[in-house]
Amino acid sequence: MNSETQGIAGKVVVITGASSGLGEATARHLSALGAPVVLGARRADRIEALAGEIVKAGGKATAVATDVTDAAQVQRLVDAGVAQFGRIDVMLNNAGLMPHSPLERRKVADWDRTIDVNIKGVLYGIAAALPHMQRQNSGHFINVSSVAGHKVRPAGAVYSATKTAVRVISEGLRQEVKRWNIRTTIISPGSLATELPQSITEPDIAKNVGDFYEEYALPADSFARVVAFAMSEPEAVDINEILFRPTRQEL
Ligand SMILES: NC(=O)c1ccc[n+]([C@@H]2O[C@H](COP(=O)([O-])OP(=O)(O)OC[C@H]3O[C@@H](n4cnc5c(N)ncnc54)[C@H](OP(=O)(O)O)[C@@H]3O)[C@@H](O)[C@H]2O)c1
């Protein structure tokens, strides 16, 4: 094992939102470093193709179609990973969406979806993985927040509320799971080039955010390297929170 794969090779990592963007980039990066990956997302064709590619390249991967707004489906994803690879070392609660809009436009359906995926999806990931980690007396939750979990801007109130909730839930989890030797990491990225702006349903807001991303966004693999860093620290070291941005991003 070389210094790059140390702390990563052999760790079983369950990733929600693995069909694009940060989840996909992280699956590729960690599997190249020797981690078996368990891929969840609704677009089964995408995660199956990705799992196939990883296996063909000599890695270990499995795909389970999963809607994170359904607790039973998230449980099935985690249990499938444990059944196939024998354990779960990391639960990466990454699935999310960002349908920005000003509150006065009353996009209630967007608010509901954002809360269901970004908050409840993370909670369901915790519910599914925690019993396995308690039994193992080890594990690591990595929950994806955002710069928006630290700052709120017009049109971003609901998204920021969900990403703040992820930080609050993660900090509560951190305090509660010490006795099972479980680590918790919050990762709060700035803008990264993914499909995320496509979840915006208001054309004018989509244009503004699209222009911002075009100017500033970093490649998604910058996030994958941050995940690898948090994972690779020795077990006694719990990296609790990482906030990172494109160097040029002011917000
Ligand atoms: N990109 C950024 O600039 C940025 C910055 C800060 C934080 N983040 C956070 O990073 C995370 C990943 O987003 P991304 O940037 O990689 O965007 P993305 O390319 O749009 O990926 C989002 C992922 O979430 C999945 N997803 C959405 N709804 C789902 C559901 N109901 N059940 C299961 N999976 C679902 C999507 O898969 P399916 O559609 O196939 O289900 C997709 O794989 C999100 O939590 C986002 O808030 C991103």
The ligand as an SDF file (V2000), in Angstrom:
LIG
                    3D

 48 52  0  0  0  0  0  0  0  0999 V2000
  -21.6390   21.5820   -7.4730 N   0  0  0  0  0  0  0  0  0  0  0  0
  -21.5050   22.4850   -6.5340 C   0  0  0  0  0  0  0  0  0  0  0  0
  -21.0960   23.6270   -6.8110 O   0  0  0  0  0  0  0  0  0  0  0  0
  -21.8530   22.1830   -5.1070 C   0  0  0  0  0  0  0  0  0  0  0  0
  -21.4440   23.0990   -4.1290 C   0  0  0  0  0  0  0  0  0  0  0  0
  -21.7780   22.8220   -2.8100 C   0  0  0  0  0  0  0  0  0  0  0  0
  -22.4860   21.6880   -2.4860 C   0  0  0  0  0  0  0  0  0  0  0  0
  -22.8740   20.8260   -3.4660 N   0  0  0  0  0  0  0  0  0  0  0  0
  -23.6410   19.6330   -3.0770 C   0  0  0  0  0  0  0  0  0  0  0  0
  -23.0210   18.5040   -3.6500 O   0  0  0  0  0  0  0  0  0  0  0  0
  -23.9640   17.4440   -3.7370 C   0  0  0  0  0  0  0  0  0  0  0  0
  -23.8450   16.7570   -5.1000 C   0  0  0  0  0  0  0  0  0  0  0  0
  -24.3030   17.6390   -6.0930 O   0  0  0  0  0  0  0  0  0  0  0  0
  -23.5600   17.8400   -7.5000 P   0  0  0  0  0  0  0  0  0  0  0  0
  -22.9710   19.1950   -7.4940 O   0  0  0  0  0  0  0  0  0  0  0  0
  -22.7090   16.6830   -7.7980 O   0  0  0  0  0  0  0  0  0  0  0  0
  -24.8310   17.9240   -8.4880 O   0  0  0  0  0  0  0  0  0  0  0  0
  -25.4090   16.9000   -9.5830 P   0  0  0  0  0  0  0  0  0  0  0  0
  -24.3870   16.6560  -10.6400 O   0  0  0  0  0  0  0  0  0  0  0  0
  -26.7210   17.4720   -9.9940 O   0  0  0  0  0  0  0  0  0  0  0  0
  -25.6170   15.5600   -8.7540 O   0  0  0  0  0  0  0  0  0  0  0  0
  -26.6790   15.4160   -7.8490 C   0  0  0  0  0  0  0  0  0  0  0  0
  -26.8310   13.9430   -7.5460 C   0  0  0  0  0  0  0  0  0  0  0  0
  -27.8910   13.7990   -6.5900 O   0  0  0  0  0  0  0  0  0  0  0  0
  -28.7300   12.7620   -7.0480 C   0  0  0  0  0  0  0  0  0  0  0  0
  -30.1090   12.9220   -6.5820 N   0  0  0  0  0  0  0  0  0  0  0  0
  -30.9420   13.9710   -6.7270 C   0  0  0  0  0  0  0  0  0  0  0  0
  -32.1390   13.6700   -6.2080 N   0  0  0  0  0  0  0  0  0  0  0  0
  -32.0590   12.3930   -5.7520 C   0  0  0  0  0  0  0  0  0  0  0  0
  -32.9730   11.4980   -5.1330 C   0  0  0  0  0  0  0  0  0  0  0  0
  -34.2410   11.8540   -4.8660 N   0  0  0  0  0  0  0  0  0  0  0  0
  -32.5380   10.2540   -4.7910 N   0  0  0  0  0  0  0  0  0  0  0  0
  -31.2640    9.8820   -5.0610 C   0  0  0  0  0  0  0  0  0  0  0  0
  -30.3610   10.6810   -5.6320 N   0  0  0  0  0  0  0  0  0  0  0  0
  -30.7670   11.9110   -5.9820 C   0  0  0  0  0  0  0  0  0  0  0  0
  -28.6500   12.8080   -8.5630 C   0  0  0  0  0  0  0  0  0  0  0  0
  -28.9470   11.5010   -9.0810 O   0  0  0  0  0  0  0  0  0  0  0  0
  -30.3170   11.0770   -9.8320 P   0  0  0  0  0  0  0  0  0  0  0  0
  -30.8730   12.2980  -10.4710 O   0  0  0  0  0  0  0  0  0  0  0  0
  -29.8430   10.0320  -10.8010 O   0  0  0  0  0  0  0  0  0  0  0  0
  -31.1760   10.5090   -8.7500 O   0  0  0  0  0  0  0  0  0  0  0  0
  -27.1810   13.1250   -8.7670 C   0  0  0  0  0  0  0  0  0  0  0  0
  -26.4200   11.9490   -8.7680 O   0  0  0  0  0  0  0  0  0  0  0  0
  -25.3270   18.0780   -3.4540 C   0  0  0  0  0  0  0  0  0  0  0  0
  -25.7120   17.7800   -2.1250 O   0  0  0  0  0  0  0  0  0  0  0  0
  -25.0570   19.5630   -3.6010 C   0  0  0  0  0  0  0  0  0  0  0  0
  -25.9470   20.3380   -2.8570 O   0  0  0  0  0  0  0  0  0  0  0  0
  -22.5540   21.0490   -4.7670 C   0  0  0  0  0  0  0  0  0  0  0  0
  1  2  1  0
  2  3  2  0
  2  4  1  0
  4  5  1  0
  4 48  2  0
  5  6  2  0
  6  7  1  0
  7  8  2  0
  8  9  1  0
  8 48  1  0
  9 10  1  0
  9 46  1  0
 10 11  1  0
 11 12  1  0
 11 44  1  0
 12 13  1  0
 13 14  1  0
 14 15  2  0
 14 16  1  0
 14 17  1  0
 17 18  1  0
 18 19  2  0
 18 20  1  0
 18 21  1  0
 21 22  1  0
 22 23  1  0
 23 24  1  0
 23 42  1  0
 24 25  1  0
 25 26  1  0
 25 36  1  0
 26 27  1  0
 26 35  1  0
 27 28  2  0
 28 29  1  0
 29 30  1  0
 29 35  2  0
 30 31  1  0
 30 32  2  0
 32 33  1  0
 33 34  2  0
 34 35  1  0
 36 37  1  0
 36 42  1  0
 37 38  1  0
 38 39  2  0
 38 40  1  0
 38 41  1  0
 42 43  1  0
 44 45  1  0
 44 46  1  0
 46 47  1  0
M  CHG  2   8   1  16  -1
M  END
$$$$
